[in-house]
Amino acid sequence: MSTKSRTLRFRAIMGPGGLERDRSIEIAPDGTILAIRAVRAAGAAYDGGLAVPGMPNAHSHIFQCALAGFGEAARGDDSFWSWRRAMYRLAGSITPEQLFDVARHGYARMLRAGFTHVVEFHYLHHDPDGARGPRTTRAVLAAAEEVGLPMSLLPVYYRTAGFDGAAPHAGQQRFAHGSVDEFMAAVEALGPAVAGVAPHSLRAVPADDLVELVAGVDATLGPAAPLHIHISEQELEVEECLAARGRTPVDLLADTVELGPRWSLVHATHATEAERTRLRSAGARVVLCPITEAHLGDGIFPAREHFLAGGAAAAGSDANVRISAIEEARQLEYGQRLRDRRRARLATEAGAGPVVWSWLAEGGGEAAVTRPGPTDGTGARLRLGRIEPGYRADFVVLGREGPNTLGHDWETLMDAWLVGGDRRDIEAVYVGGERRVERGSMAGEAEIRSAFGKAMGEIRRAI
């Protein structure tokens, strides 16, 4: 790593206060932003057009990249639950070697699509034969490191098959641990690679285990370590929780443990207004995965109401059936339009594109890293999701020559990208001030693609 700071110059940036033209960004050797200044030299060379904050991907199950295209045929009870059966077949067969190739391909797609950090909600723990060990976890970590995508690894605790406490069935055996102690021993063995922990869901984690798990995380990782959980994704989940526990899922969670800024509630699609108020009051956030939620028929989270009430939100690619940061933002905005049959639901006077992107990027930064992580060499809290001194220099750079941004000025470019754009409009992607993607291309992509194709052929024959 260089011991000197370096400077990048952009025609415009999307800072916390809005659009700023002609800015230079000084970047420290550790990849954080030192200062932002006006470009004053006449004829200065620029490194790109409009730099917007890199988008943290706050929820990913990377092995599910291999599932796209499977489980789509109608099978009677066509729903999230029928899709889940196809997912179990994949989870039961994929090897650590195949997982590495699938994950590496998926993480490369994330970078090319504008995601500059990933929170991996990792629950494919054990080998296909049930053998314990870190092989699948090491495969995921190695894949992200090879492509240069920083990761917040969240090992997932999973013990039961439902609210009735039944033991995991055959399709869930690779996810499950027998106790909190067993799980926390595996977390400790992974060392600094672990950013936080994810109780899978209230179906998979009984209340007593949840209390014990949080205490274990506090003792092992610290009381600010991130905690993420799937919650209120499906109406049937809410109905079963009410029947078994007499409370809705968010209320059950909040009555069991102390919610706070360390908590990210993934989906929360069917949370009530009272529950949403409760999680906002606690400083927790929701992680919305609009493409996956549409793909699985989950429903539409009331994002407009949450936004107007000052709630925090992040975006995740979840099942990774389609990986695109801007399409997650677009699906979120368009879902609100379809529900309300009106336009510009998350927009302000600044437009829709800048507002939705900033909201999700900032929330994603908070979801990704709540405590100092291994990439933070200063001992200070690592910060993501804004172009501001002290934050990591993660940028998605857009040009005015893309197929969907051609002819736009900097003031309207983000709106054009939101309503119609894709990764072809991205000039470059930077992580920690280093250019990882150049006009859609990155190092090693031919080999990554070839290995993924080979792995998919093997997986297709297995499932």
Secondary structure, DSSP 8 states (H G I E B T S, - for coil): --SS-EEEEEEEEEETTEEEEEEEEEE-TTSBEEEEEE--STT---SEEEEEE-EEEEEE-GGGGGGTTSS-S--SS-SHHHHHHHHHHHHHH--HHHHHHHHHHHHHHHHHTTEEEEEEEE---S-TT---SSHHHHHHHHHHHHHT--EEEEEEE---SSTT-----GGGTTT--S-HHHHHHHHHHHGGGB--BEE--TTTS-HHHHHHHHHHHHHHH-TTS-EEEEES-SHHHHHHHHHHHSS-HHHHHHHHS---TTEEEEE-TT--HHHHHHHHHHT-EEEE-HHHHHHTT-----HHHHHHTT-EEEE--BT-SS--HHHHHHHHHHHHHHHHT-S-SS-BTTBSHHHHHHHHHHHHHHHH-SS--TT-TTSS----SS-STTSB--EEEE-SSSTTTTT--HHHHHHHHHHH--GGGEEEEEETTEEEEETTB-TTHHHHHHHHHHHHHHHHHH-
